[in-house]
Amino acid sequence: HSDPQHLAAQAEAAKQQVQQPSLQQRQERVKELVDLMSHQPGEAQLLKASIALLTAPGSSQEEQLNALAAIQLLVEPIDNAN
């Protein structure tokens, strides 16, 4: 067990195992990310929510400005496509 070459080979093997997650670990991580993304609102939902804030009678001026900024961010890619 004191052979330096053998110890170096074992250390390298352990290092590679730590650095390279298993296929199952990567698949689980991808599934977690897909689950997180599926719970995020889409652009249409964000646009509807922003418009609802603009038309809500109790919205503050700051909320309305934030809603307008959000709408601008959502609409700019459409405008740039033309």
Distance bins in CASP14 RR format, pairs under 12 A and 6 or more apart:
PFRMAT RR
TARGET T0000
AUTHOR 0000-0000-0000
RMODE 2
METHOD distances of the structure
MODEL  1
1 7 1 0 0 1 0 0 0 0 0 0 0
1 10 0 0 0 0 1 0 0 0 0 0 0
2 8 0 0 0 0 0 1 0 0 0 0 0
3 9 0 0 0 0 1 0 0 0 0 0 0
3 10 0 0 0 0 1 0 0 0 0 0 0
4 10 0 0 0 0 0 1 0 0 0 0 0
4 11 0 0 0 0 0 1 0 0 0 0 0
5 11 0 0 0 0 0 1 0 0 0 0 0
5 12 0 0 0 0 0 1 0 0 0 0 0
6 12 0 0 0 0 0 1 0 0 0 0 0
6 13 0 0 0 0 0 1 0 0 0 0 0
7 13 0 0 0 0 0 1 0 0 0 0 0
7 14 0 0 0 0 0 1 0 0 0 0 0
8 14 0 0 0 0 0 1 0 0 0 0 0
8 15 0 0 0 0 0 1 0 0 0 0 0
9 15 0 0 0 0 0 1 0 0 0 0 0
9 16 0 0 0 0 0 1 0 0 0 0 0
10 16 0 0 0 0 0 1 0 0 0 0 0
10 17 0 0 0 0 0 1 0 0 0 0 0
11 17 0 0 0 0 0 1 0 0 0 0 0
11 18 0 0 0 0 0 1 0 0 0 0 0
12 18 0 0 0 0 0 1 0 0 0 0 0
12 19 0 0 0 0 0 1 0 0 0 0 0
13 19 0 0 0 0 0 1 0 0 0 0 0
13 20 0 0 0 0 0 1 0 0 0 0 0
14 20 0 0 0 0 0 1 0 0 0 0 0
16 22 0 0 0 0 0 1 0 0 0 0 0
17 25 0 0 0 0 0 1 0 0 0 0 0
18 25 0 0 0 0 0 1 0 0 0 0 0
20 26 0 0 0 0 1 0 0 0 0 0 0
21 27 0 0 0 0 1 0 0 0 0 0 0
21 28 0 0 0 0 1 0 0 0 0 0 0
21 29 1 0 0 1 0 0 0 0 0 0 0
21 30 0 0 0 0 0 1 0 0 0 0 0
22 28 0 0 0 0 1 0 0 0 0 0 0
22 29 0 0 0 0 0 1 0 0 0 0 0
23 29 0 0 0 0 0 1 0 0 0 0 0
23 30 0 0 0 0 0 1 0 0 0 0 0
24 30 0 0 0 0 0 1 0 0 0 0 0
24 31 0 0 0 0 0 1 0 0 0 0 0
25 31 0 0 0 0 0 1 0 0 0 0 0
25 32 0 0 0 0 0 1 0 0 0 0 0
26 32 0 0 0 0 0 1 0 0 0 0 0
26 33 0 0 0 0 0 1 0 0 0 0 0
27 33 0 0 0 0 0 1 0 0 0 0 0
27 34 0 0 0 0 0 1 0 0 0 0 0
28 34 0 0 0 0 0 1 0 0 0 0 0
28 35 0 0 0 0 0 1 0 0 0 0 0
29 35 0 0 0 0 0 1 0 0 0 0 0
29 36 0 0 0 0 0 1 0 0 0 0 0
30 36 0 0 0 0 0 1 0 0 0 0 0
30 37 0 0 0 0 0 1 0 0 0 0 0
31 37 0 0 0 0 0 1 0 0 0 0 0
31 38 0 0 0 0 0 1 0 0 0 0 0
32 38 0 0 0 0 0 1 0 0 0 0 0
32 39 0 0 0 0 0 1 0 0 0 0 0
33 39 0 0 0 0 0 1 0 0 0 0 0
33 40 0 0 0 0 0 1 0 0 0 0 0
34 40 0 0 0 0 0 1 0 0 0 0 0
39 45 0 0 0 0 0 1 0 0 0 0 0
40 46 0 0 0 0 1 0 0 0 0 0 0
41 47 0 0 0 0 1 0 0 0 0 0 0
41 48 0 0 0 0 1 0 0 0 0 0 0
41 49 1 0 0 1 0 0 0 0 0 0 0
41 50 0 0 0 0 0 1 0 0 0 0 0
41 70 0 0 0 0 0 1 0 0 0 0 0
41 74 0 0 0 0 0 1 0 0 0 0 0
42 48 0 0 0 0 1 0 0 0 0 0 0
42 49 0 0 0 0 1 0 0 0 0 0 0
42 50 0 0 0 0 0 1 0 0 0 0 0
42 74 0 0 0 0 1 0 0 0 0 0 0
43 49 0 0 0 0 0 1 0 0 0 0 0
43 50 0 0 0 0 0 1 0 0 0 0 0
43 70 0 0 0 0 0 1 0 0 0 0 0
43 71 0 0 0 0 0 1 0 0 0 0 0
43 73 0 0 0 0 1 0 0 0 0 0 0
43 74 1 0 1 0 0 0 0 0 0 0 0
43 75 0 0 0 0 1 0 0 0 0 0 0
43 76 0 0 0 0 0 1 0 0 0 0 0
43 77 0 0 0 0 1 0 0 0 0 0 0
43 78 0 0 0 0 1 0 0 0 0 0 0
44 50 0 0 0 0 0 1 0 0 0 0 0
44 51 0 0 0 0 0 1 0 0 0 0 0
44 74 0 0 0 0 1 0 0 0 0 0 0
45 51 0 0 0 0 0 1 0 0 0 0 0
45 52 0 0 0 0 0 1 0 0 0 0 0
45 70 0 0 0 0 0 1 0 0 0 0 0
45 74 0 0 0 0 0 1 0 0 0 0 0
46 52 0 0 0 0 0 1 0 0 0 0 0
46 53 0 0 0 0 0 1 0 0 0 0 0
46 66 0 0 0 0 0 1 0 0 0 0 0
46 67 0 0 0 0 1 0 0 0 0 0 0
46 69 0 0 0 0 0 1 0 0 0 0 0
46 70 1 0 0 1 0 0 0 0 0 0 0
46 71 0 0 0 0 1 0 0 0 0 0 0
46 72 0 0 0 0 0 1 0 0 0 0 0
46 73 0 0 0 0 1 0 0 0 0 0 0
46 74 1 0 0 1 0 0 0 0 0 0 0
46 75 0 0 0 0 0 1 0 0 0 0 0
47 53 0 0 0 0 0 1 0 0 0 0 0
47 54 0 0 0 0 0 1 0 0 0 0 0
47 67 0 0 0 0 1 0 0 0 0 0 0
47 68 0 0 0 0 0 1 0 0 0 0 0
47 70 0 0 0 0 1 0 0 0 0 0 0
47 71 1 0 0 1 0 0 0 0 0 0 0
47 72 0 0 0 0 0 1 0 0 0 0 0
47 73 0 0 0 0 0 1 0 0 0 0 0
47 74 1 0 1 0 0 0 0 0 0 0 0
47 75 0 0 0 0 1 0 0 0 0 0 0
47 78 0 0 0 0 0 1 0 0 0 0 0
48 54 0 0 0 0 0 1 0 0 0 0 0
48 55 0 0 0 0 0 1 0 0 0 0 0
48 67 0 0 0 0 0 1 0 0 0 0 0
48 70 0 0 0 0 0 1 0 0 0 0 0
48 71 0 0 0 0 0 1 0 0 0 0 0
48 74 0 0 0 0 0 1 0 0 0 0 0
49 55 0 0 0 0 0 1 0 0 0 0 0
49 56 0 0 0 0 0 1 0 0 0 0 0
49 59 0 0 0 0 0 1 0 0 0 0 0
49 63 0 0 0 0 0 1 0 0 0 0 0
49 66 0 0 0 0 0 1 0 0 0 0 0
49 67 0 0 0 0 1 0 0 0 0 0 0
49 70 0 0 0 0 1 0 0 0 0 0 0
49 71 0 0 0 0 0 1 0 0 0 0 0
49 74 0 0 0 0 0 1 0 0 0 0 0
50 56 0 0 0 0 0 1 0 0 0 0 0
50 59 0 0 0 0 0 1 0 0 0 0 0
50 63 0 0 0 0 1 0 0 0 0 0 0
50 64 0 0 0 0 1 0 0 0 0 0 0
50 65 0 0 0 0 0 1 0 0 0 0 0
50 66 0 0 0 0 1 0 0 0 0 0 0
50 67 1 0 1 0 0 0 0 0 0 0 0
50 68 1 0 0 1 0 0 0 0 0 0 0
50 69 0 0 0 0 1 0 0 0 0 0 0
50 70 1 0 1 0 0 0 0 0 0 0 0
50 71 1 0 1 0 0 0 0 0 0 0 0
50 72 0 0 0 0 1 0 0 0 0 0 0
50 73 0 0 0 0 1 0 0 0 0 0 0
50 74 1 0 0 1 0 0 0 0 0 0 0
50 75 0 0 0 0 0 1 0 0 0 0 0
51 59 0 0 0 0 0 1 0 0 0 0 0
51 64 0 0 0 0 0 1 0 0 0 0 0
51 67 1 0 0 1 0 0 0 0 0 0 0
51 68 0 0 0 0 0 1 0 0 0 0 0
51 70 0 0 0 0 1 0 0 0 0 0 0
51 71 1 0 0 1 0 0 0 0 0 0 0
51 74 0 0 0 0 0 1 0 0 0 0 0
51 75 0 0 0 0 0 1 0 0 0 0 0
52 58 0 0 0 0 0 1 0 0 0 0 0
52 59 0 0 0 0 1 0 0 0 0 0 0
52 63 0 0 0 0 0 1 0 0 0 0 0
52 64 0 0 0 0 0 1 0 0 0 0 0
52 67 0 0 0 0 1 0 0 0 0 0 0
52 70 0 0 0 0 0 1 0 0 0 0 0
52 71 0 0 0 0 0 1 0 0 0 0 0
53 59 1 0 1 0 0 0 0 0 0 0 0
53 60 0 0 0 0 1 0 0 0 0 0 0
53 61 0 0 0 0 0 1 0 0 0 0 0
53 62 0 0 0 0 0 1 0 0 0 0 0
53 63 1 0 1 0 0 0 0 0 0 0 0
53 64 1 0 0 1 0 0 0 0 0 0 0
53 65 0 0 0 0 0 1 0 0 0 0 0
53 66 1 0 0 1 0 0 0 0 0 0 0
53 67 1 0 1 0 0 0 0 0 0 0 0
53 68 0 0 0 0 1 0 0 0 0 0 0
53 69 0 0 0 0 0 1 0 0 0 0 0
53 70 0 0 0 0 1 0 0 0 0 0 0
53 71 0 0 0 0 1 0 0 0 0 0 0
54 60 0 0 0 0 0 1 0 0 0 0 0
54 61 0 0 0 0 0 1 0 0 0 0 0
54 63 0 0 0 0 1 0 0 0 0 0 0
54 64 1 0 1 0 0 0 0 0 0 0 0
54 65 0 0 0 0 1 0 0 0 0 0 0
54 66 0 0 0 0 0 1 0 0 0 0 0
54 67 1 0 1 0 0 0 0 0 0 0 0
54 68 1 0 0 1 0 0 0 0 0 0 0
54 69 0 0 0 0 0 1 0 0 0 0 0
54 70 0 0 0 0 1 0 0 0 0 0 0
54 71 1 0 0 1 0 0 0 0 0 0 0
55 63 0 0 0 0 0 1 0 0 0 0 0
55 64 0 0 0 0 1 0 0 0 0 0 0
55 67 0 0 0 0 1 0 0 0 0 0 0
56 63 0 0 0 0 1 0 0 0 0 0 0
56 64 0 0 0 0 1 0 0 0 0 0 0
56 67 0 0 0 0 1 0 0 0 0 0 0
57 63 0 0 0 0 0 1 0 0 0 0 0
57 64 0 0 0 0 0 1 0 0 0 0 0
58 64 0 0 0 0 1 0 0 0 0 0 0
59 65 0 0 0 0 1 0 0 0 0 0 0
59 66 0 0 0 0 1 0 0 0 0 0 0
59 67 1 0 0 1 0 0 0 0 0 0 0
59 68 0 0 0 0 0 1 0 0 0 0 0
60 66 0 0 0 0 1 0 0 0 0 0 0
60 67 0 0 0 0 0 1 0 0 0 0 0
61 67 0 0 0 0 0 1 0 0 0 0 0
61 68 0 0 0 0 0 1 0 0 0 0 0
62 68 0 0 0 0 0 1 0 0 0 0 0
62 69 0 0 0 0 0 1 0 0 0 0 0
63 69 0 0 0 0 0 1 0 0 0 0 0
63 70 0 0 0 0 0 1 0 0 0 0 0
64 70 0 0 0 0 0 1 0 0 0 0 0
64 71 0 0 0 0 0 1 0 0 0 0 0
65 71 0 0 0 0 0 1 0 0 0 0 0
65 72 0 0 0 0 0 1 0 0 0 0 0
66 72 0 0 0 0 0 1 0 0 0 0 0
66 73 0 0 0 0 0 1 0 0 0 0 0
67 73 0 0 0 0 0 1 0 0 0 0 0
67 74 0 0 0 0 0 1 0 0 0 0 0
68 74 0 0 0 0 0 1 0 0 0 0 0
68 75 0 0 0 0 0 1 0 0 0 0 0
69 75 0 0 0 0 0 1 0 0 0 0 0
69 76 0 0 0 0 0 1 0 0 0 0 0
70 76 0 0 0 0 0 1 0 0 0 0 0
71 78 0 0 0 0 0 1 0 0 0 0 0
71 79 0 0 0 0 0 1 0 0 0 0 0
72 78 0 0 0 0 0 1 0 0 0 0 0
72 79 0 0 0 0 1 0 0 0 0 0 0
73 79 0 0 0 0 0 1 0 0 0 0 0
73 80 0 0 0 0 0 1 0 0 0 0 0
75 81 0 0 0 0 0 1 0 0 0 0 0
75 82 0 0 0 0 0 1 0 0 0 0 0
76 82 0 0 0 0 0 1 0 0 0 0 0
END
